Amino acid sequence: MTNSAVHTVHLVWFRDDLRVADNPALFAALEHNDAGTLTIAVYVHDEVSRNIRPLGSAARWWLHHGLQELRAQLSTLGVPLLLHQGTALEKLPQAAGGILEQFSLSPENLSVYWNRRYGGGERAVDASLMAHLRERGAAVTSFSGTLLHEPWTVQTQEQRPYKVFTPFHNASQRLPLRPALPAPATPQSARAPQMHLGEELDGWGLLPRNPDWSAGLAAAWTPGESAAHERLAVVLQDVAADYQLGRDRPGTDGTSRLSPALRWGHVSPVQVWEALGTLAAGNQGAADGARAIMRQLAWRDFCWNQLYHCPDMGTMNLRPEFNNFDWAWPTELLPSPNSSPGAAKPQPGSDPPGQARVDALYEAWCRGETGFSLVDAGMRELWETGWMHNRVRMVTASLLVKNLGIHWQAGEAWFWDTLVDADAASNPANWQWVAGCGADAAPYFRVFNPVLQAKKFDALGSYHARFGPTLSQQPVVDLKQSRTAALAAYEHMRAMARTGDAQH
């Protein structure tokens, strides 16, 4: 096809939506599939724009393979995928300009499509790009493709965001859900010429080298849309019926394990919701489990609503009184003195031996050497597979922030680097939930006892046998004494808060 035969270019900007089915932006771009319209996809690996958090190591591994699979999926539709690395504010207009130049077209012949993002830094980038491209004559359209409902649509009667999950969930269920869109049925009519406007994926350095520690991730996961739907089929056929009990037993395949696919958009929450709703309506034995998984999808939306309304959620306690809580920080993660106002205040050990103790406890927690079987198995599962069972995530987080007295941000940072499903909303929201400083948080005085949790949920020791250390270790902390100290610190914080209220 000659360049002169192309009169319109549709540019689809992929982000956390690496799929072709139920992708509103891609669907809209290919909807008018005439011979003179060419659809091109682009992905910008942006870790330098302000307030956009760089990916963790496990997430970088997943992104590499996810983009490979997306490129293969798009190729069946005749849609090339161009890759760029750098700030999106520069790279997306550059990509668009290069495409227009190749086809001798003006910006009025360009339409750009993307599915919306909800982090503060991402929203700022998207708003600037939309204004920039429109000023130059291009058409820009954004879509809802990442959540069940847009954050600004689920609000109280006073038009405020919900701070408690149950009323949020009830309100969201009263809203209409957009229908899932099918994958484009046929390749686009226009044949894309050979394009050399992008970069090579291997040049991004997303995969670990020297050493390559990703063998466990590769054994546990296959990133991409095809694998996501294969797993969804397993959930519908096998997992949902036993989910109510199986979800709490880490030694069995009892959870959906769809969190990485949802994080990267290989499957949409609408697709999963529709499939589970159909199962619940037609299979009484699986109905309760299906609805329970649907509730987890709503919790995911709740986390993103929190981030939308509080963009600093990853670095600030949602409950300000916890800014005065006496958590300790590992040396390597001590915040700078210039941290943003209202951010949690660092509380390092008061003397070198005290700080050395904090650092040793944090290292033992990260390495799975705490002496508590369920925690150590969980931390080693995380390192080996890039994932951890949800019940175990709560127990490991509770041990760190309450028994070891270390700030939740230190744990959140480790999870961010090692989880394949870590996203900017669920990761900090769930850590704040466990720490007691978040929205609809678990009470601070709810301290998970890792010994009792292991007896209850890994009674036969199958989980520990698979991931736990072979040699038993002495516990790094006394559970009873550390719980007492944690509750005393909590009461001290509350007293300080009452004193502050009285002074004002």
VOGU-3710 file (C-alpha; in Angstrom, 3 decimals, decimal comma):
1> mtnsavhtvh> 0,000/0,000/0,000  1,444/3,382/-0,953  1,686/6,214/1,519  -0,672/8,340/-0,595  -3,454/5,777/-0,092  -3,550/6,498/3,667  -5,700/9,525/4,445  -6,288/8,995/8,188  -4,186/7,595/11,015  -5,622/6,256/14,276
11> lvwfrddlrv> -3,005/6,066/17,033  -3,821/3,853/20,045  -1,727/4,578/23,118  -1,461/1,427/25,260  -0,682/1,739/28,970  -1,924/-0,697/31,653  -4,332/-2,316/29,165  -2,216/-4,833/27,266  -5,035/-6,686/25,510  -7,105/-6,593/22,325
21> adnpalfaal> -10,477/-7,824/23,660  -12,598/-5,366/25,655  -10,168/-2,582/24,900  -12,392/0,453/24,278  -9,589/2,554/22,801  -8,522/-0,119/20,311  -12,132/-0,975/19,512  -12,929/2,656/18,678  -9,816/3,014/16,543  -10,683/-0,056/14,458
31> ehndagtlti> -14,433/0,527/14,360  -14,301/2,462/11,101  -12,060/0,041/9,269  -11,899/1,496/5,757  -9,077/1,094/3,284  -7,684/4,582/3,811  -7,535/4,489/7,618  -4,480/3,003/9,267  -4,445/2,089/12,968  -1,085/2,061/14,737
41> avyvhdevsr> -0,399/1,163/18,376  2,246/2,750/20,579  3,570/2,014/24,065  5,682/4,570/25,927  7,781/3,243/28,808  7,678/6,369/30,965  9,500/6,234/34,284  10,813/9,801/34,218  7,689/11,958/34,222  6,995/13,719/37,487
51> nirplgsaar> 5,053/11,703/40,089  5,071/8,522/37,997  6,590/5,720/40,021  9,277/3,601/38,331  8,395/-0,077/38,079  9,758/-2,659/40,472  12,070/-5,408/39,279  9,421/-8,143/39,015  7,037/-5,788/37,202  9,733/-4,944/34,649
61> wwlhhglqel> 10,117/-8,645/33,879  6,374/-8,980/33,407  6,142/-5,892/31,192  8,794/-7,229/28,813  6,900/-10,458/28,191  3,515/-8,739/28,229  4,588/-6,402/25,429  5,911/-9,323/23,413  2,552/-11,058/23,643  0,632/-7,850/22,891
71> raqlstlgvp> 2,697/-7,291/19,762  1,859/-10,811/18,586  -1,859/-10,282/19,284  -1,902/-6,950/17,446  -0,047/-8,405/14,479  -3,002/-10,732/13,813  -5,059/-7,544/13,350  -2,461/-5,958/11,095  -1,709/-3,325/13,734  1,978/-2,521/14,314
81> lllhqgtale> 3,152/-1,765/17,856  5,759/0,990/18,198  7,820/1,181/21,374  9,299/4,328/22,898  11,086/5,003/26,180  11,136/8,368/27,932  8,678/11,007/29,023  5,322/10,553/27,327  4,967/14,329/26,963  7,859/14,174/24,479
91> klpqaaggil> 7,698/10,684/23,035  4,023/10,470/22,092  4,012/13,724/20,045  7,305/12,645/18,467  5,815/9,293/17,493  2,709/10,974/16,103  4,815/13,496/14,179  6,975/10,777/12,661  3,933/8,831/11,519  2,319/11,893/9,960
101> eqfslspenl> 5,558/12,739/8,188  5,870/9,217/6,807  2,386/9,455/5,276  2,609/13,173/4,353  -0,400/13,990/6,504  -1,333/16,940/8,687  -2,406/16,700/12,372  -6,037/17,077/11,299  -5,744/13,586/9,840  -4,716/12,090/13,182
111> svywnrrygg> -6,954/10,640/15,905  -5,430/9,470/19,189  -7,158/7,015/21,530  -6,335/5,817/25,020  -7,958/4,260/28,077  -7,861/6,493/31,125  -5,430/6,288/34,051  -6,133/7,466/37,602  -2,848/8,174/39,402  -2,079/11,839/39,986
121> geravdaslm> 1,081/11,928/37,873  -0,506/9,927/35,057  -3,582/12,144/34,970  -1,401/15,249/34,743  0,530/13,784/31,813  -2,660/12,722/30,033  -4,313/16,122/30,482  -1,250/17,933/29,134  -0,974/15,608/26,160  -4,648/15,906/25,345
131> ahlrergaav> -4,418/19,692/25,337  -1,174/19,660/23,337  -2,445/17,316/20,616  -5,795/19,064/20,290  -4,135/22,467/19,974  -2,273/21,115/16,967  -5,432/19,844/15,327  -5,483/16,162/16,256  -8,574/14,506/17,711  -8,079/12,870/21,114
141> tsfsgtllhe> -10,561/10,557/22,834  -10,197/8,742/26,165  -12,227/5,816/27,463  -13,073/3,892/30,605  -11,229/0,606/30,293  -9,411/-0,100/33,559  -12,001/-0,077/36,347  -15,573/-1,210/36,811  -16,658/2,381/37,396  -14,974/5,748/37,060
151> pwtvqtqeqr> -13,824/7,115/40,453  -15,899/10,284/40,185  -19,111/8,299/39,675  -19,071/6,444/43,021  -19,643/9,144/45,643  -21,760/9,809/48,689  -24,924/11,906/48,557  -22,718/14,847/49,600  -20,584/14,212/46,482  -17,632/13,031/48,524
161> pykvftpfhn> -15,543/9,871/48,118  -16,405/6,904/50,287  -14,017/6,077/53,120  -15,671/2,769/54,043  -15,812/-0,136/51,633  -19,277/-1,607/52,256  -21,262/1,544/51,390  -18,882/2,100/48,467  -19,592/-1,412/47,230  -23,348/-0,984/47,668
171> asqrlplrpa> -23,327/2,319/45,792  -21,218/0,967/42,947  -23,575/-1,974/42,457  -26,393/0,464/41,754  -24,488/1,944/38,815  -24,774/0,516/35,315  -21,799/-1,470/34,101  -20,563/-0,943/30,583  -20,737/-4,147/28,501  -17,510/-5,905/27,637
181> lpapatpqsa> -16,426/-5,372/24,035  -15,340/-8,233/21,788  -11,933/-8,459/20,206  -11,818/-6,970/16,698  -13,027/-9,709/14,381  -10,956/-9,026/11,260  -7,612/-7,401/10,467  -7,713/-3,759/9,511  -8,245/-3,069/5,826  -5,232/-0,818/5,402
191> rapqmhlgee> -1,983/-2,752/5,263  0,664/-1,202/7,479  3,986/-0,636/5,710  7,290/-1,523/7,331  7,720/1,013/10,110  11,003/1,999/11,759  9,771/4,674/14,121  10,124/2,802/17,394  12,741/1,200/19,620  13,723/-2,398/20,274
201> ldgwgllprn> 12,210/-3,958/23,389  15,435/-5,799/24,240  17,209/-2,453/24,464  15,119/-1,368/27,444  16,896/-3,688/29,845  13,707/-4,861/31,556  14,953/-8,416/32,068  17,372/-9,217/34,899  20,954/-9,985/33,920  23,978/-11,101/35,917
211> pdwsaglaaa> 22,325/-12,718/37,729  19,088/-13,707/36,057  16,823/-14,415/39,037  13,625/-14,726/36,997  13,456/-18,517/36,561  10,884/-18,833/39,337  8,717/-16,137/37,781  8,851/-17,840/34,399  7,894/-21,167/35,974  4,908/-19,636/37,774
221> wtpgesaahe> 3,506/-17,258/35,154  2,879/-16,729/31,466  2,206/-13,016/30,931  -0,347/-12,047/28,324  -3,971/-12,059/27,295  -4,192/-15,703/26,258  -2,872/-16,988/29,577  -5,164/-14,611/31,476  -8,256/-16,067/29,825  -7,004/-19,589/30,388
231> rlavvlqdva> -6,725/-18,801/34,082  -10,173/-17,194/34,117  -11,573/-20,431/32,681  -9,954/-22,376/35,546  -11,463/-19,953/38,058  -14,930/-20,428/36,603  -14,665/-24,206/36,376  -12,718/-25,144/39,512  -11,873/-22,291/41,876  -15,137/-20,407/42,372
241> adyqlgrdrp> -17,090/-23,306/43,874  -14,571/-23,741/46,722  -13,431/-20,123/46,932  -15,066/-19,361/50,273  -12,801/-21,852/52,025  -9,944/-22,169/49,569  -9,143/-18,457/49,495  -7,663/-18,670/53,013  -5,542/-21,789/52,503  -2,219/-20,891/50,887
251> gtdgtsrlsp> -1,250/-24,538/50,369  -4,005/-25,002/47,765  -4,918/-23,368/44,463  -7,896/-21,616/46,024  -7,648/-18,001/44,843  -8,280/-16,478/41,442  -4,595/-15,604/40,814  -5,880/-13,041/38,328  -4,276/-10,073/40,053  -1,272/-9,818/37,665
261> alrwghvspv> -3,547/-10,084/34,633  -5,784/-7,327/36,018  -2,833/-5,146/36,956  -1,439/-5,273/33,405  -4,816/-5,250/31,721  -4,506/-8,620/29,994  -8,097/-9,087/31,128  -10,456/-6,308/32,152  -12,428/-6,231/35,406  -15,598/-5,955/33,326
271> qvwealgtla> -14,786/-9,212/31,539  -14,171/-10,985/34,836  -17,273/-9,455/36,431  -19,519/-10,539/33,553  -18,118/-14,083/33,559  -18,553/-14,432/37,325  -22,037/-12,935/37,210  -23,071/-15,457/34,574  -21,621/-18,272/36,682  -23,420/-17,075/39,828
281> agnqgaadga> -26,725/-16,900/37,967  -26,447/-20,368/36,462  -24,584/-22,441/39,050  -25,947/-22,342/42,567  -23,024/-24,314/43,944  -20,521/-21,750/42,704  -22,655/-18,646/43,269  -21,316/-17,654/46,688  -17,721/-18,073/45,594  -18,301/-16,154/42,384
291> raimrqlawr> -19,862/-13,249/44,268  -17,000/-13,253/46,750  -14,492/-12,872/43,899  -16,662/-10,097/42,445  -16,396/-8,364/45,799  -12,618/-8,469/45,423  -12,976/-6,697/42,083  -14,988/-4,010/43,858  -12,240/-3,724/46,496  -9,762/-3,121/43,658
301> dfcwnqlyhc> -11,960/-0,257/42,460  -12,102/1,042/46,054  -8,296/1,162/46,174  -8,146/3,100/42,920  -10,808/5,498/44,179  -8,580/6,205/47,172  -5,598/6,959/44,938  -7,689/9,137/42,627  -8,833/11,311/45,521  -5,508/11,138/47,409
311> pdmgtmnlrp> -2,651/10,986/44,864  -0,050/10,959/47,675  -1,463/7,767/49,201  1,817/5,928/48,618  3,745/8,311/50,874  1,146/9,762/53,254  -1,037/8,172/55,898  -4,699/8,550/55,002  -5,359/9,021/58,718  -3,193/12,012/59,707
321> efnnfdwawp> -2,974/11,041/63,375  -0,660/8,212/62,319  1,937/10,786/61,247  2,888/10,829/64,925  3,116/7,071/65,287  6,503/5,875/66,489  7,389/3,513/63,633  11,020/2,761/62,864  12,623/2,951/59,426  15,391/0,826/57,919
331> tellpspnss> 18,443/2,966/57,203  18,222/2,455/53,438  14,660/3,790/53,310  14,848/6,783/55,651  12,874/9,618/54,014  14,750/12,806/53,236  14,261/15,831/55,488  12,500/17,511/52,567  9,616/15,029/52,441  6,274/16,587/51,539
341> pgaakpqpgs> 4,315/18,251/54,372  2,059/15,831/56,175  4,078/12,817/55,159  4,831/10,224/57,794  7,762/11,293/59,939  10,801/8,983/60,014  11,582/7,383/63,350  14,982/5,693/63,068  16,529/3,916/65,998  17,623/6,414/68,626
351> dppgqarvda> 21,213/5,163/68,654  23,458/3,095/66,349  22,770/-0,228/68,118  19,030/0,500/67,944  19,224/1,304/64,265  21,290/-1,802/63,625  18,522/-3,833/65,277  15,888/-2,241/63,032  17,978/-2,956/59,929  18,533/-6,568/60,993
361> lyeawcrget> 14,816/-7,128/61,608  13,904/-5,666/58,227  16,474/-7,808/56,445  15,242/-10,928/58,233  11,683/-10,102/57,172  12,668/-9,519/53,540  14,696/-12,727/53,377  12,056/-14,890/55,057  14,175/-15,528/58,133  11,895/-14,342/60,931
371> gfslvdagmr> 11,417/-17,734/62,576  7,659/-17,711/61,908  6,819/-20,451/59,425  3,910/-18,802/57,620  5,696/-15,484/57,245  8,943/-17,030/56,055  7,160/-19,252/53,544  5,266/-16,239/52,234  8,336/-14,071/51,823  10,126/-16,868/50,011
381> elwetgwmhn> 7,120/-17,493/47,784  7,235/-13,792/46,948  10,919/-13,897/46,033  10,590/-17,090/44,009  7,348/-16,422/42,133  6,697/-12,673/42,348  3,403/-13,290/44,122  2,098/-14,085/47,588  -1,175/-15,550/48,817  -3,486/-12,809/50,100
391> rvrmvtasll> -3,959/-14,302/53,575  -0,198/-14,518/53,942  0,235/-10,947/52,705  -1,880/-9,736/55,615  0,050/-11,804/58,140  3,482/-10,765/56,863  2,446/-7,099/56,762  1,041/-7,238/60,279  4,256/-8,759/61,622  6,362/-6,016/60,047
401> vknlgihwqa> 4,371/-2,965/61,130  3,088/-4,160/64,491  5,418/-6,778/65,952  8,632/-5,462/64,382  7,526/-1,838/64,626  8,740/-0,905/61,127  6,922/1,629/58,960  4,428/0,270/56,453  6,158/2,170/53,651  9,230/-0,041/54,077
411> geawfwdtlv> 7,109/-3,137/53,511  5,223/-1,514/50,675  8,528/-0,687/48,969  9,666/-4,329/49,172  6,375/-5,576/47,796  6,540/-2,959/45,029  9,902/-4,307/43,911  9,094/-8,007/44,157  5,406/-8,396/43,205  4,402/-8,951/39,594
421> dadaasnpan> 0,942/-7,556/40,447  2,051/-4,430/42,352  0,078/-1,394/41,239  0,102/2,180/42,465  -3,291/1,891/44,187  -3,739/-1,594/45,647  -0,227/-1,901/47,017  -0,230/1,183/49,312  -3,965/0,965/50,047  -3,692/-2,585/51,329
431> wqwvagcgad> -0,579/-1,807/53,353  -2,343/1,146/54,953  -5,330/-1,102/55,638  -3,178/-3,554/57,608  -1,261/-0,762/59,349  -4,501/0,827/60,557  -3,844/4,197/58,957  -5,871/3,770/55,767  -9,448/3,959/54,574  -11,777/1,404/56,182
441> aapyfrvfnp> -8,642/0,118/57,897  -8,363/-2,910/60,123  -8,185/-1,651/63,724  -4,602/-1,158/64,807  -5,170/-3,442/67,760  -5,968/-6,297/65,378  -2,563/-7,977/65,320  -2,328/-11,172/63,298  -0,616/-13,916/65,275  1,512/-15,743/62,677
451> vlqakkfdal> 1,720/-18,926/64,781  -2,047/-19,213/65,187  -2,590/-18,236/61,537  -0,274/-21,053/60,440  -2,081/-23,577/62,622  -5,445/-22,508/61,257  -4,708/-22,061/57,566  -1,660/-24,285/56,964  -2,445/-26,995/59,482  -0,773/-29,765/57,474
461> gsyharfgpt> 2,234/-27,590/56,683  1,956/-28,058/52,919  2,563/-24,378/52,208  5,589/-24,233/54,457  6,901/-27,491/52,993  6,859/-25,916/49,540  8,307/-22,494/50,284  9,530/-22,369/53,874  13,150/-22,707/55,013  14,315/-26,237/55,712
471> lsqqpvvdlk> 15,989/-25,302/58,971  13,962/-23,908/61,851  15,041/-20,550/63,251  14,448/-18,801/66,501  11,746/-16,111/66,237  13,288/-12,678/65,820  10,755/-11,158/68,200  8,541/-12,216/71,082  4,954/-12,026/69,836  3,365/-11,213/73,183
481> qsrtaalaay> 5,863/-8,560/74,202  5,933/-6,922/70,777  2,129/-6,841/70,620  2,020/-5,149/74,013  4,597/-2,598/72,874  2,664/-1,937/69,665  -0,583/-1,313/71,522  1,220/0,983/73,972  2,621/2,975/71,043  -0,872/3,173/69,585
491> ehmramartg> -2,318/4,511/72,839  0,511/7,055/73,015  -0,349/8,241/69,508  -4,021/8,555/70,423  -3,128/10,552/73,529  -1,037/12,911/71,421  -3,946/13,296/69,022  -6,314/14,122/71,896  -3,851/16,669/73,250  -3,592/18,279/69,829
501> daqh> -7,373/18,426/69,482  -7,673/20,019/72,923  -5,088/22,651/72,038  -7,016/23,571/68,949
//
